[in-house]
Amino acid sequence: MGRGRVELKRIENKINRQVTFSKRRNGLLKKAYELSVLCDAEIALIIFSNRGKLYEFSSSGMIKTLERYQRCCFIPHDNTHERETQSWYQEVIKLNAKYEALQRTQRHLLGEDLGPLNMKELHNLEKQLEGALARARQRKTQIMMEQMDDLRKKERQLGDLNKQLLIKLEAEGQNLETIQGLWGCCGAAATENFPLHLSQTQPMECDLQPVLQIGYHHYVEAEGSSAPKDMAGETNFIHGWVI
């Protein structure tokens, strides 16, 4: 036989009522949690017992859900522009809060405005700085290793280029020696075929002929000169013409 339908009415027995409340309350909270997870729904559940105790569940924060509930209930649905303005206003407030938090964190990282921080926050800040310093040193070491590898590659390339230049230089030297040897052989052969006479046993005999001098003044023999009168005939000198 199946379980019959239970009539919903207030339980008169106080003990039974408390037991039923505990069971149904736990089941309701469980169902709300499952619904929020399975269906990705935003759920806020508030329960007050008959003794005034509060039991609540919220999937996205109770205050946030209540604000959303107020916006949906108290803003007229036909005023779309006002709803958008209110939404943008809330977004601006959130962005300002994030901006202030980031500025405060930046000041803390720079060692400024540390007065309001307690011991735990200072310890967390110290850990963050140590982690950032370790990552910076690791990155610095990595860059230095990469630069050293590049320098080693350039060194090997320059060494190979130097070897190639040495090989070319040796080849050019050998070619130059070969050319010089060929020139030496050719010069020796030419000397053997055409001997040079550097000196003559007898001087060259030249006949003196009269020389015509033009443009000189008439030669006048100085008084008391002991030179012979026929000197012009002996030296073949012809007096200059007077124009």
C-alpha positions, 0 to 999 in steps of 0.5 A: 500500500502506498503512503496516503496523502497527509493533510496540511495543518498545524501540528498540535503536538509540540514535540512532533512539530519541532521534529517535523520542522527540523526535518523539513528545514534540512530538506528545504535547505538541501533542495535549495542548494541542489537547485542552485548548483544544478540549474545555476540559479540565484537562490536566497532562502530565509527561515525563522522558527517559531522561537525566532531562530534564523536559518538562511541559505544564499547561493550568491550572497544574501545582500546581493540577492535582496538588492536584486529583488528590490530592483526588480520589485520596486522599479517599474517594468515599463521604465527601461531607461531608468532601469538601465541607468540604475544598473550602470550606476551600480556598475560604476560603484563596483568599478570605483570600489575595485579601483580604490582597492587596487590603488590601496594594494599598490601603495602597500606594495610600495611600502606606503600607508601600512599603518592600518594593516594588522600583523596578518595582513603585513605577513601576507604582504611580505609573502607577496613581495618575497614571491614577486622578488623570487619571480623577478630574479628567476626571470632575470637569470633566464634572460642572462642565460639566453644572452650568454647562449646568444654570445656563445653562438656569435663567438662560434660564428666569428671563430668559423669566419676567422678560420675561413679568412685564415685559409683564404690568406694562406691560399693568397700567400701561396699564390703570391709566392708562386708568382714571385717565383715565376717572375724570378725565373723569367728575370734570370732567363732574360739576364742570361740572354741579354747581358748588360755592359755596365762599363766601357773600356774606352771612352766615347770620342766626340768631334767638337763642331762649331756651335752657333750662339744667338742673342749674346753680346759681342765679346770684348777682350779685356785689357791686359788679358794674357789669353791668346788672340786665336782663342776663338778659333781654338774653342770653336766659339762664334761671337754672338750676333748683334741685332 
